Amino acid sequence: MQVFGTVPSRRLGCSLGINNIPPKICTYSCVYCQLGRTSTMIMERSAFYQPEDLLNQVEERVRASEECGQTIDYLTFVPDGEPTLDLNLGPLIEMLRPLGYRIAVITNASLLWQEGVRDALKAADWVSLKVDAADEALWRRIDRPLRGLNHHKVVEGILRFAREYRGELVTETMLVGGLNDGEEALKGIAGILSRISPARSYLSAPIRPPAEPWVEPPSEEAVVSAFHLLGEAVERIELLTAYEGNLFRPLGEMEEEILSITSVHPMREDAVRALLTSANLDWDLVERLLEGGLLREIEYRGRRFYLRGGFGLR
């Protein structure tokens, strides 16, 4: 199942997720990624799933949501990898448009130097771009891009898209303790953000198990400093350093729901328990998934998280 949720989003309210990329195909292998290291790094765009199949899955979920009175704020492309690697992204967005919901895409922005990628994203109502570093060396250390990518070219693609795009454009910066949370790194990021002029800039910190065990969130002092430094460069800045909550709303069979959500969104133990309680199910279901290797349990900063088995953290 490539469509999941709805899930709570700190940016988008109740989001119906669309997973248009197989695990885990991306242009980056970010040290903080909640889905672990990238298994397949590519830069060439491909057609992975039939758009009609994804459309049918979305329509089925929308019908189920409407029948039970659940709200959907956005249809969100938030896959196992980089959504713009999908050649069918633009056509699929257009196919979803008659459903009447706002459409969001969360991208690492690494391919915006390609005209076809920019054109595909222009069809979305809301686009989030990643800006983690302002220089090549730090970018390679944090985002670990495919060797053929060039930081200057990526930034120029971002700036060109920002000039062309007419929807709501936001940026997101993940702060990693000891890497990009110092004054020099933040001033460089602020310089890029001021040129993008986004409607809103989000500051994030790792709150789920990262790809690399040495990754640490920034200190509170560093977060405050970043908030003020970047706040001088953009009109609106918000922190995404708190947990988004447990308002996961299943629309299908529970085992499939848990596996679909955790393939792109590791869940805290309390969120899984709340999901099971909402369907009058007990923890035995999770135990069966763990025993079968379909689900993995990971501890991070004193909490248990659950991630779909078969890929992810190493």
C-alpha positions as CSV (number, residue, x, y, z in Angstrom):
1,M,0.0,0.0,0.0
2,Q,1.5,3.3,-1.1
3,V,-1.1,5.6,0.5
4,F,-1.2,5.8,4.3
5,G,-2.8,7.7,7.1
6,T,-4.1,10.1,7.9
7,V,-1.1,11.1,10.1
8,P,-0.6,14.1,12.3
9,S,1.8,16.7,10.7
10,R,3.3,19.6,12.6
11,R,3.2,21.6,9.3
12,L,0.1,20.4,7.5
13,G,-2.5,19.3,10.1
14,C,-4.0,15.9,9.1
15,S,-2.1,14.6,6.2
16,L,-2.9,11.7,3.8
17,G,0.5,10.4,2.8
18,I,1.5,9.3,-0.7
19,N,4.6,7.1,-1.0
20,N,5.5,7.4,-4.6
21,I,9.1,6.1,-4.2
22,P,10.2,2.5,-3.3
23,P,12.4,2.1,-0.3
24,K,14.9,3.6,0.0
25,I,15.8,5.4,-3.2
26,C,17.1,8.9,-2.8
27,T,19.7,11.5,-4.0
28,Y,20.8,12.0,-0.3
29,S,21.7,9.7,2.6
30,C,21.3,12.2,5.4
31,V,23.0,11.4,8.7
32,Y,19.8,12.2,10.6
33,C,17.3,10.5,8.3
34,Q,14.6,8.7,10.4
35,L,14.4,5.9,7.7
36,G,18.1,5.1,7.9
37,R,20.8,5.1,5.3
38,T,19.9,5.2,1.7
39,S,20.2,1.8,0.0
40,T,19.9,3.1,-3.6
41,M,21.3,6.5,-4.6
42,I,20.4,7.7,-8.0
43,M,19.9,11.0,-9.8
44,E,18.0,9.8,-12.9
45,R,14.3,10.1,-12.7
46,S,12.2,7.0,-13.3
47,A,8.6,5.8,-13.3
48,F,8.2,3.6,-10.2
49,Y,4.4,3.1,-9.8
50,Q,1.5,3.5,-12.2
51,P,-0.2,6.9,-11.5
52,E,-3.6,5.2,-12.0
53,D,-2.8,2.8,-9.2
54,L,-1.8,5.5,-6.8
55,L,-4.8,7.6,-7.8
56,N,-7.1,4.6,-7.0
57,Q,-5.5,4.2,-3.6
58,V,-5.9,7.9,-2.8
59,E,-9.6,7.8,-3.9
60,E,-10.3,4.8,-1.8
61,R,-8.7,6.5,1.3
62,V,-10.6,9.7,0.6
63,R,-13.9,7.9,0.4
64,A,-13.2,6.0,3.7
65,S,-12.2,9.3,5.4
66,E,-15.4,11.1,4.2
67,E,-17.6,8.2,5.3
68,C,-16.3,8.3,8.9
69,G,-16.1,12.1,9.1
70,Q,-12.3,12.4,9.3
71,T,-10.6,15.6,8.1
72,I,-7.9,15.6,5.4
73,D,-6.0,18.9,5.2
74,Y,-3.5,17.8,2.6
75,L,-2.6,15.0,0.2
76,T,1.1,14.9,0.9
77,F,3.9,13.3,-1.1
78,V,6.2,12.1,1.6
79,P,7.8,8.9,0.4
80,D,10.5,6.4,1.4
81,G,13.0,8.5,-0.7
82,E,13.1,11.7,-2.8
83,P,9.6,12.3,-4.4
84,T,11.0,14.3,-7.4
85,L,12.8,11.2,-8.7
86,D,9.4,10.0,-9.8
87,L,8.8,10.9,-13.5
88,N,5.1,10.7,-12.9
89,L,5.0,13.2,-10.1
90,G,3.6,16.1,-12.2
91,P,0.9,14.0,-14.0
92,L,-0.2,12.4,-10.7
93,I,-0.6,15.8,-9.0
94,E,-2.8,16.8,-11.9
95,M,-4.8,13.6,-11.6
96,L,-5.4,14.2,-7.9
97,R,-6.5,17.8,-8.4
98,P,-10.2,17.0,-9.1
99,L,-10.5,15.5,-5.6
100,G,-10.5,19.0,-4.2
101,Y,-7.7,18.7,-1.6
102,R,-4.6,20.8,-1.3
103,I,-1.5,19.0,-2.4
104,A,1.9,19.2,-0.7
105,V,5.3,17.9,-1.6
106,I,8.2,17.6,0.8
107,T,11.5,17.5,-1.2
108,N,15.2,17.7,-0.4
109,A,15.4,20.1,-3.4
110,S,18.4,18.4,-4.9
111,L,17.0,18.2,-8.4
112,L,15.5,21.6,-8.8
113,W,18.2,22.5,-11.3
114,Q,16.2,20.3,-13.7
115,E,13.4,22.1,-15.6
116,G,11.2,19.0,-15.6
117,V,11.4,18.8,-11.8
118,R,10.5,22.4,-11.3
119,D,7.6,22.1,-13.7
120,A,6.3,19.0,-11.8
121,L,6.4,20.8,-8.5
122,K,4.7,23.9,-9.8
123,A,1.5,21.9,-9.9
124,A,1.5,21.5,-6.1
125,D,-0.2,23.9,-3.6
126,W,2.6,23.7,-1.0
127,V,6.2,22.8,-1.4
128,S,8.9,22.3,1.3
129,L,12.5,22.6,0.4
130,K,15.5,21.4,2.5
131,V,18.3,23.9,3.3
132,D,20.7,22.3,5.8
133,A,24.0,23.9,4.9
134,A,25.4,26.9,2.9
135,D,28.8,25.4,1.9
136,E,29.8,22.3,0.0
137,A,31.8,20.6,2.7
138,L,29.1,20.9,5.4
139,W,26.4,19.9,2.9
140,R,28.3,16.7,2.1
141,R,28.9,15.9,5.7
142,I,25.2,16.3,6.7
143,D,23.2,15.4,3.7
144,R,25.7,13.0,2.1
145,P,24.5,13.6,-1.5
146,L,25.2,11.5,-4.5
147,R,28.7,12.2,-5.8
148,G,27.5,13.8,-9.1
149,L,25.5,16.5,-7.3
150,N,27.0,20.0,-6.8
151,H,26.0,22.3,-4.0
152,H,26.1,25.5,-6.0
153,K,24.0,23.9,-8.7
154,V,21.4,22.7,-6.1
155,V,21.2,26.2,-4.5
156,E,20.8,27.9,-7.9
157,G,18.0,25.4,-8.7
158,I,16.3,26.3,-5.4
159,L,16.5,30.0,-6.1
160,R,15.2,29.6,-9.7
161,F,12.2,27.6,-8.4
162,A,11.5,30.2,-5.7
163,R,11.3,32.9,-8.4
164,E,9.0,30.8,-10.6
165,Y,6.7,29.1,-8.1
166,R,3.3,30.6,-7.3
167,G,2.1,28.3,-4.4
168,E,3.1,28.4,-0.8
169,L,6.9,27.8,-0.5
170,V,8.5,26.9,2.8
171,T,11.9,25.7,3.8
172,E,13.1,23.3,6.4
173,T,16.5,23.2,8.2
174,M,17.5,20.2,10.3
175,L,19.8,21.2,13.1
176,V,22.4,18.6,14.0
177,G,24.4,19.2,17.2
178,G,28.0,20.1,16.5
179,L,27.5,20.4,12.7
180,N,25.3,23.2,11.5
181,D,24.1,24.7,14.8
182,G,27.1,27.1,15.2
183,E,27.0,30.8,14.3
184,E,29.0,30.6,11.1
185,A,26.9,27.8,9.7
186,L,23.7,29.5,10.6
187,K,24.7,32.8,9.1
188,G,25.4,31.0,5.8
189,I,22.0,29.3,5.9
190,A,20.3,32.6,6.7
191,G,22.0,34.1,3.6
192,I,20.4,31.5,1.4
193,L,17.0,31.7,3.1
194,S,16.9,35.5,2.6
195,R,17.4,35.0,-1.1
196,I,14.6,32.3,-1.2
197,S,12.2,34.5,0.7
198,P,9.9,31.6,1.8
199,A,6.4,32.1,3.2
200,R,7.7,30.3,6.3
201,S,11.0,28.6,7.4
202,Y,11.0,25.6,9.8
203,L,13.8,24.7,12.2
204,S,13.8,21.0,13.0
205,A,15.9,18.8,15.3
206,P,16.2,15.0,15.4
207,I,13.3,13.6,17.4
208,R,13.3,10.0,16.0
209,P,16.2,7.5,15.7
210,P,18.6,8.9,13.1
211,A,20.5,6.9,10.5
212,E,23.8,7.4,12.3
213,P,23.9,6.7,16.1
214,W,26.3,9.6,16.7
215,V,23.8,12.2,15.6
216,E,22.7,14.5,18.5
217,P,20.1,17.2,18.6
218,P,21.3,20.8,19.2
219,S,21.3,22.2,22.7
220,E,18.4,24.5,23.8
221,E,20.8,27.5,23.6
222,A,21.8,26.6,20.0
223,V,18.1,26.3,19.0
224,V,17.3,29.7,20.5
225,S,20.4,31.2,18.8
226,A,19.3,29.7,15.4
227,F,15.8,30.9,15.8
228,H,17.0,34.5,16.3
229,L,19.7,34.4,13.6
230,L,17.5,32.9,10.9
231,G,14.6,35.0,12.1
232,E,16.5,38.1,10.9
233,A,16.6,36.7,7.4
234,V,13.0,35.5,6.9
235,E,9.6,36.9,7.7
236,R,8.3,33.9,9.6
237,I,10.2,31.1,11.3
238,E,8.8,28.3,13.4
239,L,10.3,25.5,15.5
240,L,9.5,21.8,14.7
241,T,11.4,20.5,17.7
242,A,8.4,19.0,19.6
243,Y,6.6,15.8,19.1
244,E,3.6,16.1,16.7
245,G,1.2,14.0,18.8
246,N,-0.6,10.7,18.5
247,L,-3.6,11.6,16.3
248,F,-3.0,8.8,13.7
249,R,-6.3,7.9,12.1
250,P,-6.5,4.5,10.5
251,L,-8.7,4.0,7.5
252,G,-7.9,0.4,6.7
253,E,-6.9,-3.0,8.2
254,M,-4.7,-2.3,11.2
255,E,-1.7,-4.5,10.3
256,E,-1.4,-2.8,6.9
257,E,-1.9,0.6,8.5
258,I,1.0,0.1,10.9
259,L,3.3,-1.2,8.2
260,S,2.4,1.6,5.8
261,I,2.9,4.4,8.3
262,T,6.1,3.0,9.8
263,S,7.6,2.6,6.3
264,V,7.9,6.4,6.1
265,H,7.1,7.6,9.6
266,P,8.7,5.8,12.6
267,M,6.1,5.7,15.4
268,R,6.6,6.1,19.1
269,E,5.3,3.4,21.4
270,D,2.6,5.5,22.8
271,A,1.4,6.4,19.3
272,V,1.2,2.7,18.4
273,R,-0.7,1.9,21.6
274,A,-3.1,4.7,20.9
275,L,-3.7,3.5,17.4
276,L,-4.4,0.0,18.6
277,T,-6.8,1.2,21.3
278,S,-8.8,3.2,18.7
279,A,-9.5,-0.1,17.0
280,N,-10.0,-2.1,20.2
281,L,-6.9,-4.2,19.5
282,D,-4.2,-5.3,21.9
283,W,-0.4,-5.3,21.7
284,D,-0.3,-8.9,20.4
285,L,-0.5,-7.6,16.9
286,V,2.7,-5.7,17.3
287,E,4.4,-8.7,18.9
288,R,3.5,-10.8,15.8
289,L,4.9,-8.2,13.5
290,L,8.1,-8.0,15.5
291,E,8.5,-11.8,15.6
292,G,7.9,-12.0,11.8
293,G,10.5,-9.4,11.1
294,L,7.9,-7.0,9.5
295,L,8.4,-4.4,12.3
296,R,11.6,-3.3,14.1
297,E,11.9,-1.8,17.6
298,I,14.5,0.9,18.2
299,E,15.3,2.9,21.3
300,Y,16.3,6.5,21.0
301,R,16.8,9.0,23.8
302,G,14.9,6.8,26.3
303,R,11.9,6.1,24.0
304,R,10.9,3.1,21.9
305,F,10.1,3.6,18.2
306,Y,8.8,1.2,15.7
307,L,10.0,1.1,12.1
308,R,9.0,-1.2,9.3
309,G,11.4,-4.1,8.9
310,G,13.4,-4.9,5.8
311,F,15.2,-1.5,5.4
312,G,16.2,1.5,7.4
313,L,18.7,1.8,10.3
314,R,21.8,-0.3,10.3
